[in-house]
Amino acid sequence: MKIGHQELQRFITHVFKKKGMSHEYAEICADVLSFADLRGIDSHGVARLSGYLRLIDTGRINVNPTVKFEQRKKTQLRVNADGAIGLLSAHLAMLECIKITHDYGTAWAGIFNSNHFGAAAHHAVQGFAHNYIGFAMTNASPLVVPANGIERMLGTNPICVAIPGKNGKSFILDMATSTAANGKLEIAQRQKKEIPDGWAIDPQGNSSNDPHILSQNGALLPLGSDSEHGFHKGYGLSAWVDIFSAVLPGASWGPWAPPFVSFLQPKSDAPGKGLGHFVGCWDMDGFNEISEIHDQLDDWMNRFKTSQSLQNQEVLIPGEPEARMQAFRLENGIPIVEEVWNDLMNISAELNVTIK
């Protein structure tokens, strides 16, 4: 099944409005989710919609939050999301950072009392219209073990940095700090495929190829998978994200991060409040003339693209596969797998929102 980008946005917008969200906020959320689907990040697009609705129905997401900005320093904000969906709170915080960057060249926001914020890249690219470099990261459901551990202590904790280029060619690094994101396991479940070695372990620490292992008390591995392949680096990156996103602003950190996955429940003794995010931007003009940066970045990307590669392989720039996918899906529609389509049909029937 395929659906057009605008129709998908319309459907998601109306679904969130049916749940009591304002039209403005619903459109923002729809834009974040459809952005992920357009770019081929199917694990963070409309496939997540039923999960957000579950959190709304259980009272864990406030559909009409009063997001509060505390400008503690000229370029530093603490943001109380008031239980908002993270799709919204991270977006609003980034817009506030952009305003401050107009005056000071940079701005940073630590967000607490929030929820799952979707694809990090969406928030990071918001400054592109102003030639601002964007940055976004978040802590997440505790599914990942630390190096040498078997207890789930961290999330997949993604990091994104987005550097605007010229002629639509930009550098967008958006990566989980685990070897694989949970969404990759969900895709394997829908496709009824095993997962590769090095992605996950069972409760005893043995390697597992079962895509359902997380709901059976298994865990994901940090980027690198094992000591021989440098999993202390993935662990260190994930810990950094957790501290910046949660410890600094006062969100729930580590194993207390409120989970998005349905097989885990929030812990009542959690330090801090809600999920945490960290977003911000830099004005490129503060480093050099923007035209010169654009020329240098374009030369940098061209040189890497023309570097020697493995036979029948292509050297890719971070963000390039997603940009290609976006162009393709804008023209040809967004494919929806059967299980997700059935979810959308159930939502459509329950809320009386048509989808074509």
N, C-alpha and C positions, 0 to 999 in steps of 0.2 A: 504494500500500500504506500502511496506517495501523497504528500500534501504540500500545497504552496506555502511559502513563507508568510505571506500576509494573512492567509486563512488560519494558519497555526497561531499567529499572534492574536488574531481576533478571538479565536476560541479560548486561548489561555486567559486573555483579558476578561472575557465574560464569565469564565469560571471563577476567577478570583472576585469579581464584582458580586457574583451570586453568594459568595461566602462573606460578604459585607465589606469588602475593601473598596476604597474610593476609586473612581475611574483613573485618576492620575497614578495612584500607587499600583493599580492592577496593570496598567500599561507598562510601567517600569519593570515589573516582575515578568510580564510576557516578553519584553524585549530581551531580558537577561537569558531566559530559557531558550527562546527561539534563536538567539545568537549562538548558543552552544550547539544546537542542532544544525544550524547553517554551516558551522565550521567543522562538523563531523565529530564533535565531542558529545556523542549520543548518550553517554553515561550521565551527563549533567544537564540535559535538555528536558523535553516534555516527558521523558521517561520518569523524571523525578516528581511530576505533578501530583500523582496520587499520594506520594509521601508527604508533600507539603500540606495537602488537604487533610491527611491523617493528623498532622500536628496541629492544624487549625481546629479540627473537631475535638481534639483532646485538650484544648486550651493552652497548648504550649507555644502557639504563635498568636500574637496580638495583631489583628487585621487593621486596626486603626490606632497605631502607636503615636505617641508624642515623642519624637526623637529629639534628645536634648544635647546641644553642643556646648562643651565647656572649654573655652580657649585659655588653657593654662599658661601658655607662652605664646609669643606672637605667631610661631609656626607650628605649634603643637596643640592638638585637640584631644580631649577625652569625650567619647560619645556614648551616651546611654541610649541604647536602641529601644528600650521600653518593650522588650519581648517581640520586636518586629521580625518579620521574615528577613533573612540575611540578604536576599536578592535586593531588598529595598534599603536596608540600613547601610550596607557597604556602598551602594550607589550614591545615597545622599551624602555620606561622609566624604566620598571622593569629590563630589561637586563642591562641597565646602572647602576642601583642600585646594581645588582649582582656583576658587575665589581668592584665597589667601596667597597662593603662589603668584597671582597677578601683582601683588604688592611686595612680596618678600623673596620670591624666587624659588621657594620650596614650602611644603606643608605636609604634616603627618598627623594621622588620626588613629588612635587606639580605641576600639569599639568593644563594648561589653553588653551583656544582657540581650544577645542577638541569637540568631539561628542560622542554619546552613545557607551559604551565600552563593551557591551555584558555581559557574566557571569563573575562576579568578581573572582570566584575561579580559572579560567584559568590563570589570571595574578598572583594570589597569589602562585600557585604551581610551578611557573617557577624556584624557587630556590631549589626545592627538590633535584635536581641532586648534589647540593653542601651542602646538609644538612642545608639549610637556612630556617628559618621560614619566610613565606610570608604574606604580608598584602596588602589589596586593598579595596578602597571604592570610590564612585562617587556620585555626586549629579545628579539629573534626572528631567524629566518633572514635572512641578509643579502641582501635582494632590492630594496632601495630606494636610489636615488641621492641624494646631497646636492644642494642647490640649485646649479645650473650644472655638475653632474657627470654622467658617464655610467658610472662604476664603482659596482657594488653595494657599499654601505658600511654600510647600516643595515637594521634590520628594520621591519616595520609598526608595531612598538613602541607598543602600545595604552596608554591611560590611562583609569582609571575612578575616579570619585568618586561615592559613594552616600550620600545624606542621608535619614535616615528621617523620614517624615511620619506623620500620623495617618490612621486609617481605611484603611490600606493604600496610601495615596497618597504615594509617595516620589519623590525626584529622583535618577535614576541615569544619569549621563553615562558611557557606555562607548564610546570612539572610538579608531580607529587614527590614527596620525599620518601615514599615507600617504593619498593620495586614495582609494584602494580597498585593502582587505585582500586577501591572496592567496586567501582562501577565496571571495571574490566571483568571481575568475577561474575557480576550480574549479567553481563553480556554473554559470558561463557555458559551461564545457567540457561539463558534463553535459547542459546544455540546447541545446548546439550553436549558441550565439549569439555574435556578436561583442561585444567590450567597447567601452564608449564612448571617445571621444577624451579624452585627459587622464589616463587611468589608467596607461598603460605606454608604454615606448619600446623600440625594437629596439637591438641592440648599437652602432649608429652614432648613436643619439640621436634617431632619427626616431619620430614618433608611430606607435603600432601599435594595431590593433583585434583582433589575434589573441589569443584567450584562452590559447593555448599558448606565448606569447612568452617567458615566464620560463624554460622548459626549453630555449629556443633562445638563451640568453645575453642575453635582454632584461632589463628592469628595471621596477620600479614607480616612480612619481613621488611626491615628498612632497606632503602636503596643500597644495592651492593649484595644483598642476600646473605652473605657469610663473611667470615673474617678474611678469607683468602681474596675476596673480591671487594674488600673495603666497606663493609656495612657500618663501620663506625662513622663514616662520612655521612651516610644517609641518616643515621641516628642523630648526629650532631646538627644537621640541617633541620630535622624535624623538631628537635629540642629548641633550637633558635626560634622557629615559628611559634611554638607553644608559649615560650616566654614572652615574645613580643606581642603576640595576639591576645594572650590571656592573662599572664602574670602582670604585665605592665598596666593594662587598663582595669583589671579587676574582674575578668571573666573566669569561668571554671576551667581549670587546666588539667592536663594529663588524663588520668583515668576517670576524672570527674567531668570531663567535657560532655555536655548533654548530647546523646547520640541521635543521629538522624535515622539509622537503621531500625527496622521494626522489631528485631529480635533482642534489642537492648532497651532498658528503661533508665531514665535519669536517676542518679543517686541522691538521696535526701540529705546527705551530709557534705555536699559539695562546697568547697571554698569558692568564693567569687560567685558571679551570677551570669548564667547563660553562656552561649558560645562567644568567642572573641575573634575579631579581625584586626588587621593592621594594613592601612592603605595610605598612599601618599604620592607626591609627584615632585619633579624637578623641572625648572624652566631651562631648556637647553641653551638659551641665550646667555645664561650665566657662565657657561663654560667656553663658548666660542660663538662666532657668527653662525647663525642657523644655516645659512646657505652653505658654509664651509663644512659644517657637521654633516649636512645632508649629502654633500659630494663625497666626503670621506667615508660615510657609512655605505653609500652606494658602491664606492670602490671596494670597500671591505667585503661586502656581500658578493660582488662580482668575482673578486679574487678567490674567495672560498668556493664559489660555484664552479670555477674553472680549475680547481686544484685536482690533482690526480686522485682517481677513485678506484675502488674495486671493479673488476670486470662486470659489466652489465648493471652497475649500481650508480646512484646519483648522490652527490654531496648536497644535502639540504640545509637551508637556513632555518633556524627556529621560527616557527610560525608559517613557513612556506606551505607545508601540506594542508594546513587549515585554510589558508588563503585560497588555495586551488579548490578545495572542497566547497568553500563558500561560493565561489564563482559558479561552480558546477551546479550546486543545489539551488541557487537563485534562479537559474535557467530551467532546471529539470525537476525541481521539487525535492522535498525532504522525505526520504524513505522512513517508514515506521514499521518496525517488526510486529508480527502478529500479536505477541503478548502485550506489548505496549498499546497497540491499536485496540485490543479488547478492553484494556484499562480505560482508554479514552471513551470508548463506547459506553461503558458503565457510568463514567462521570457525566457524559452527555445525557444519558437517560435519567440519572438521579437528579441533575440540576436543571434539566430541560434547556440545555445549551446545544444548539446544532453544530455539527462539524461535517464538512464536505470532503 
